[in-house]
Amino acid sequence: MPVPGHTLASAVFVTDPRTHETVLLQPGEQVNDPAIAEQITHPDAWTPEPNRQPRHTKAATT
């Protein structure tokens, strides 16, 4: 499951944990609230994480 701070790739409906109202989140919105992020369980709802470049250490570059 993505950590809060990830961006949505598709529209999703979630329940606001404070008001208990149904909320529509749009593609491109960033989800920062962990209580909201844990409701979005389908992996295709999230934009893919960028590929990380491996860190080069001195031992690996010599």
N, C-alpha and C positions, 0 to 999 in steps of 0.2 A: 504494500500500500504506500502511495506517495506521502511524503511528509508535507506538512503545511508549507505554503509558499510556492506550490506548483501551479501551473497554468492549465486551465481546462481546454480540451480539444473539441468537446461537444457540449451541447446544452444538457443540463441535469436539473431535476427537481430535488430539493432537500428540505428538511424541516429546520427552521431557525430554532436553536436550542433555548433561546431566551423567550421568544414570543410564541413558539409552537405553531407558527404559520408556515405554510408551504411557500418556498421561494424558488424562483427560476434563475439559475445561474447560466450565463451565456458563454459561448466559446471565447477564449481569450482572457476571461476573468482569472485573476490570481486568487487562490484560496489560501488564506492565512490562519483561519480559525481551525484548530485541530478537531473540534466537535463537528464541524461541517465536513472537513476532509475525510473523516472516518466513515461518513455516510456514503461517500462516493467509492463504491467497491469495484466497479467495472474498470479494468485497466485501460480500455480504449477511450475512456472519458478524459484521460489526462494526456497532455502533449508528451512526447517522448523526451527523456532526459538527453541532453547533448552528450556525445561520446567524450569521455575524458581522456586527455593525453596522459600517458604514463610519465611520472616524474623521473627525470634523469638524475642519477647520483654520480658522484665523482668516480666511483668504482665502475659504473656502467659506461662511462664516456671515455675511459682511458684504454 
